[in-house]
Amino acid sequence: MTTGTRGGAGGESAGLRAALSGLTTRGRSFLAAGLAAAVCAFVLGQTALLQVGLLITVLPLICVYALHRTRYRVSGSRRLTPVRVPAGAEARVQLRMDNVSRLPTGLLMLQDRVPYVLGPRPRFVLDRVEPGGRREVSYRVRSDLRGRYPLGPLQLRLADPFGLVELTRSFSTYDTLTVIPRTEALPPVKLAGESGGFGEGNQRSLALAGDDDVIPRGYRYGDDLRRVHWRSTARYGELMVRREEQPQRARATVLLDTRQEAFEGAGPDSAFEWAVSAAASSLLHLLERGFSVRLLTDTGDVVPGEGGGGFSAGAGESAEAAGLMLDTLAVVGHSDGSGLARAYEAVRGGQEGLLVAFFGGLDEEQAGLAAKMRQRGGGAVAFVLDPAAWTGRAPQDSAGGPAEQRLRRLREAGWTVVPVPPGAGFGDMWRQAAAGAPDAPWGPAAATGTSAGGRS
């Protein structure tokens, strides 16, 4: 960024007007006091007072002109570490200013624009930067609310030594901080009906039938020389080997209910935020266990994409898929839909594997659709959150009432149903799902532990 650039008569006058608008309260007070002294001196005929008034009036004008004529060439950069943080964690922002001109700078004031949820705007004062010199400052930001927050643009304020004039220049670039949901490390238990990763259980026969890829790859240290593809080696001028058999990975779908009418309340401790954090924890846990995973919402949207049914690809791309799904959960909000029909259509497409669902309140129709989502080829676990209990109101249904009948309907369809009480730790709920989730009414959390957002 170059400050104080000039060009043409029109640009010169516009620059002067902008510089005059940069007068501080002190500078305007000097002008007002000087003009008042000059008028009084003219009326009273006091020459000495007139000289003082002119001096006080001219001083801020001189500062305006000098600051306008100043030509600082300053470049700035920002480094954000890390660019993706869990809610409640801190990220460090490092600012660097380089004086690329041959003249030393005067007093510089830096201000970075940040959303209010990340804290107050950081301000720094740099006294003097020598030619070719640089200064580095840093600050920290944190948010308890997930989302994507822009950082910048960086603003540079030029001030004269008397504090009479301040001019602001802005850089054009900015960075984005992604605050993802809090996640919890889950116990390594096996859910009911779950087949293990990389083709174990129901998928094992498919894994043993994997086909060789027809496209060879470059030789890597440790590859069996018997797999060298000599024709491709001669063609490319380097050792090429046939790829190993690619076993079909066990699949898992994490379904997140985002319907507005299914949840009540807002804030970090609300039922919806619990469901989002629990979904993020499930995705990471299943990816670590070698599953090919996809994220599905009630709107029918699939992440990481439609290719291959939306499931994550090979093990080498698990980190990329996890980042994409966490970025999606960082900004997911309530949907305008009132039903699970689109999610049912996405699941009904014949995709086998484990289904882990997080439901809010279910009426009779939605409970029927959820029951139909259960596939014969894999397990299905439903974590159901009662909106009435999570908002502090008494549950609308007693044991054996309509709500319990809907849960029983899911169980009869083959779901492992886990009612989630307010404040429950997701690790405890995960263990209950592995144990078969014995029938338990909604109520206060019976087990102690960290909630789904308790550990990053």
Number of C-alpha atoms within 10 A of each C-alpha: 14 13 20 17 14 16 10 8 9 10 12 15 13 14 19 18 13 15 23 21 14 19 23 17 12 14 24 18 16 22 23 15 17 23 19 16 21 25 15 15 18 13 9 11 12 13 12 10 18 21 15 16 23 17 16 21 23 16 16 25 19 11 23 27 15 14 21 23 17 16 16 21 19 19 15 18 14 21 13 17 14 12 14 20 20 25 25 20 16 18 21 15 19 15 18 14 19 18 22 18 17 12 15 16 21 18 16 17 18 21 18 22 17 18 14 10 12 18 12 12 13 14 14 14 13 15 10 15 19 16 16 13 16 16 14 13 15 14 14 14 19 18 20 18 19 23 20 15 17 13 19 19 17 20 17 25 17 24 22 17 10 11 16 22 27 22 22 16 15 16 16 10 12 14 14 13 21 21 28 29 32 28 26 23 15 19 12 12 11 14 21 18 22 22 24 22 21 21 20 17 13 17 22 18 13 15 18 14 12 13 13 13 12 8 11 18 16 17 19 10 6 6 14 11 12 8 14 19 19 14 11 18 17 11 10 11 9 12 19 23 22 22 19 13 13 15 19 22 25 28 27 29 26 24 22 26 26 26 22 16 16 20 25 17 15 11 11 16 15 17 27 29 22 27 27 26 29 27 26 27 23 25 25 23 18 22 21 15 13 18 30 26 30 26 28 23 22 22 21 17 15 22 22 23 15 11 11 9 15 18 22 28 18 15 16 8 10 19 14 14 25 22 15 17 24 28 19 17 21 24 14 15 15 13 15 11 14 14 22 24 17 16 22 19 13 19 20 14 9 12 17 19 26 27 25 23 24 23 27 24 19 23 13 13 13 17 21 16 18 23 22 16 21 21 20 13 16 21 21 30 28 24 21 21 25 24 25 18 19 24 17 10 9 12 17 12 13 12 12 11 10 14 21 18 15 21 22 18 18 24 18 11 18 20 28 26 24 25 23 30 22 24 21 20 23 28 19 21 23 22 17 17 23 19 14 16 19 12 14 13 16 21 17 13 15 12 11 10 14 15 22 30 25 16 14 16
